[in-house]
Amino acid sequence: VPQPDIVWYKDAVPISPVKTPRYRVLVGGSLQINGLLPDDTGMFQCFARNLAGEIQTNTYLAVT
């Protein structure tokens, strides 16, 4: 409390659904990628921030 702001990064760059419309942050904060391409390979990080603090997690996505 309060509800955190969710921000996603790919390779340490904030994800912009405007620049990459195939990437979409869903209501619950999950990242959805439509039509995966080899260029989507990389490190994805999720940051949740509010007045109480911040937490982050990351994963590597390999598209072959």
C-alpha distances in whole Angstrom, upper triangle without the diagonal:
3,5,8,11,14,17,20,23,27,29,27,27,24,25,26,26,29,31,30,30,30,27,24,20,20,17,15,15,19,22,25,28,31,35,34,37,38,36,33,34,31,28,25,22,18,16,12,10,8,8,7,10,12,14,17,19,23,26,29,31,34,36,40
4,6,9,12,16,19,22,26,28,26,26,22,23,24,24,27,29,29,28,29,26,23,19,18,16,15,15,18,21,24,27,30,34,33,36,37,35,32,33,31,28,25,21,18,15,11,9,6,7,8,10,12,14,17,20,23,26,29,30,34,36,39
4,7,9,13,16,19,23,26,24,23,20,20,21,21,24,26,25,25,25,22,19,15,15,12,11,11,15,17,20,24,26,30,30,32,34,32,29,30,28,25,22,19,15,13,9,9,7,9,10,11,12,13,15,17,20,23,26,27,31,32,36
4,6,10,13,16,20,22,20,20,17,17,18,19,21,23,23,23,24,20,17,14,14,12,11,10,13,15,19,22,25,28,28,30,31,29,26,27,25,22,18,15,12,9,6,5,5,8,9,9,8,10,12,14,17,20,23,24,28,30,33
4,7,10,13,17,20,17,17,13,14,15,16,18,20,20,20,21,17,15,11,12,11,11,9,12,14,17,20,23,26,25,27,29,27,23,25,23,20,17,14,10,8,6,5,6,10,12,11,9,11,12,14,16,19,22,23,27,28,32
4,7,10,14,16,15,14,11,11,13,13,16,18,17,17,18,14,12,9,10,10,9,6,9,10,13,16,19,23,22,24,25,23,20,21,19,17,13,10,7,6,5,7,9,13,14,12,10,10,10,11,13,16,18,19,23,24,28
4,7,10,13,11,10,7,8,10,11,14,15,15,16,16,12,11,9,11,12,12,8,10,10,13,15,18,21,20,22,23,20,17,18,16,14,11,8,6,5,7,8,11,15,16,14,11,11,10,11,12,14,16,17,21,22,26
4,7,10,9,8,6,6,9,10,13,14,12,14,14,10,10,8,11,13,13,9,9,8,11,12,16,18,17,18,19,17,14,15,13,11,7,6,5,6,9,11,15,18,19,16,13,12,10,10,10,11,13,14,17,18,22
4,6,5,5,4,5,9,11,14,13,12,14,14,11,12,11,15,17,16,13,12,10,13,13,16,18,16,17,17,14,12,13,10,8,6,5,6,8,12,14,17,21,21,18,15,14,11,11,9,11,12,12,15,17,21
4,5,5,6,6,10,12,14,13,11,14,13,11,13,13,16,19,19,15,14,11,13,12,15,16,14,14,14,11,9,9,7,6,5,6,9,12,15,17,21,24,25,22,18,17,13,12,10,10,9,10,12,14,17
4,6,8,9,13,15,17,15,14,17,16,14,17,17,20,23,22,18,17,15,16,15,18,19,16,15,14,11,10,9,6,5,6,8,11,13,17,19,23,26,26,23,19,18,14,13,10,10,9,11,13,14,18
4,7,9,12,15,17,16,15,18,18,15,17,17,20,22,22,18,17,15,18,17,20,22,19,19,18,15,13,13,10,8,8,8,10,11,15,16,20,23,23,20,16,16,12,12,11,12,12,14,16,18,21
4,6,9,12,14,12,12,15,16,13,15,15,19,21,21,17,17,15,17,16,19,20,18,18,17,14,13,14,11,10,9,9,11,12,16,17,20,23,24,21,18,17,14,15,13,14,14,15,17,19,22
4,6,10,11,11,11,14,14,11,12,12,16,18,18,14,15,12,15,15,18,20,18,18,19,16,14,15,13,12,10,9,10,10,13,14,18,21,22,19,16,16,14,14,13,15,15,16,19,20,23
4,6,9,8,8,10,11,8,9,9,13,16,16,13,13,10,12,11,14,16,15,16,17,14,12,14,12,12,9,10,10,12,14,16,19,22,24,21,18,17,15,15,14,15,15,15,17,18,21
4,5,5,6,8,10,8,9,10,13,16,17,14,14,11,13,12,14,16,16,17,18,15,14,16,15,15,13,13,13,14,16,18,20,23,25,23,20,20,18,18,17,18,18,18,20,20,23
4,5,5,5,7,5,6,8,11,14,16,13,13,10,10,10,12,14,15,16,18,16,14,17,17,17,14,15,15,16,18,19,22,25,27,25,22,22,20,20,19,19,19,18,20,19,23
4,6,6,9,9,9,11,14,17,19,17,17,14,14,13,14,16,17,18,20,17,16,19,19,20,18,18,18,19,20,22,24,27,29,27,25,25,23,23,22,23,23,21,23,22,25
4,6,9,9,11,13,17,19,21,19,18,15,15,13,14,15,16,15,17,14,14,17,17,18,16,18,18,20,22,23,26,29,31,28,26,25,23,23,21,22,21,20,21,20,23
4,5,6,9,11,15,18,20,17,16,12,12,10,10,12,12,12,14,12,11,14,15,16,14,16,17,19,21,23,26,29,31,28,25,25,22,21,19,19,18,17,18,17,20
4,5,7,10,13,16,18,16,15,12,10,9,9,11,12,13,16,14,13,16,17,18,16,18,18,20,22,24,26,30,31,29,26,26,23,23,21,21,20,18,20,18,21
4,6,10,12,16,17,16,14,10,8,6,5,7,8,10,13,12,10,14,15,17,15,17,17,20,22,24,27,30,32,30,27,25,23,21,20,19,18,15,17,15,18
4,7,10,13,15,12,10,7,6,5,7,9,10,12,14,13,10,13,14,14,12,14,13,16,18,20,23,27,28,26,23,21,19,18,16,16,16,14,16,15,18
4,6,10,11,9,8,6,5,6,8,12,13,15,18,16,13,16,16,16,13,14,13,15,16,19,21,25,26,24,21,20,18,18,17,17,18,16,18,18,21
4,7,8,6,6,5,6,9,11,15,15,18,20,19,15,18,17,16,13,13,11,12,13,15,18,21,22,21,18,17,16,15,15,16,17,16,20,19,23
4,6,5,5,6,7,10,12,16,17,20,22,21,18,20,20,19,15,15,13,14,14,16,18,22,23,22,19,18,17,17,17,18,19,18,21,21,25
4,5,7,9,11,14,16,20,21,24,26,25,22,24,23,22,18,17,14,15,13,16,17,20,21,21,19,18,18,18,19,20,22,22,25,25,28
4,6,9,11,15,17,21,21,24,26,25,22,23,22,21,17,16,12,13,11,14,15,19,19,19,17,16,15,15,17,18,21,20,24,24,28
4,7,9,13,16,19,19,22,24,22,19,20,19,17,13,12,9,10,9,12,14,18,18,17,14,13,12,13,14,15,18,18,21,22,26
4,6,10,13,16,16,19,21,20,16,17,17,15,12,11,9,11,11,15,17,21,21,19,17,15,13,12,12,13,15,15,18,19,22
4,7,10,13,13,15,17,16,13,14,14,13,10,10,9,12,13,16,19,23,23,21,18,16,14,13,12,12,13,12,15,16,19
4,6,10,10,13,16,15,12,14,15,15,12,13,13,16,17,20,23,26,27,25,22,20,18,16,15,14,15,13,15,14,18
4,7,6,10,12,12,9,11,13,14,12,14,14,17,19,22,25,29,29,27,24,22,19,18,16,14,14,11,13,12,15
4,6,9,12,13,10,13,15,17,15,18,18,21,23,26,28,32,33,31,28,26,23,21,19,18,17,14,15,13,15
4,6,10,11,10,13,15,18,17,20,20,24,26,29,32,36,36,34,31,29,26,23,21,19,17,14,14,11,13
4,7,8,6,9,12,14,14,17,19,22,24,28,31,35,35,33,29,27,23,21,18,16,14,10,10,7,10
4,5,5,8,11,14,15,18,20,24,26,29,33,36,37,34,31,28,25,23,19,17,14,11,10,7,8
4,5,6,9,13,14,18,21,24,27,30,34,37,37,34,31,28,25,22,19,16,13,10,8,5,6
4,5,8,12,13,16,19,22,25,28,32,35,35,32,29,27,23,21,18,16,13,10,9,8,10
4,6,9,10,13,16,19,22,25,28,32,32,29,26,24,20,18,15,13,10,7,8,7,10
4,7,9,13,16,19,22,25,29,32,32,29,26,23,19,17,13,11,8,5,5,5,8
4,6,10,13,16,20,23,26,30,30,26,23,20,16,14,10,9,6,5,7,9,12
4,7,10,13,17,20,23,26,26,23,19,17,13,11,7,6,4,6,9,12,15
4,7,10,14,17,20,24,23,20,17,14,11,8,5,5,6,7,11,13,16
4,7,10,13,17,20,20,17,13,11,7,6,4,7,9,11,14,16,20
4,7,10,14,17,17,14,10,8,5,5,6,9,12,13,17,19,23
4,6,10,13,13,10,7,6,4,7,9,12,15,17,21,23,26
4,7,11,10,8,6,5,6,9,12,15,18,20,24,25,29
4,7,8,6,4,7,9,12,15,18,21,23,27,29,33
4,5,6,7,9,12,15,19,22,25,27,31,32,36
4,6,8,12,15,18,22,25,28,30,34,36,40
4,7,10,14,17,21,24,27,30,33,36,39
4,7,10,14,17,21,24,27,30,33,36
4,7,10,14,17,21,23,27,29,33
4,7,11,14,18,20,24,26,30
4,7,11,14,16,20,23,26
4,7,11,13,17,20,23
4,7,10,13,16,20
4,6,10,13,16
4,7,10,13
4,6,10
4,6
4
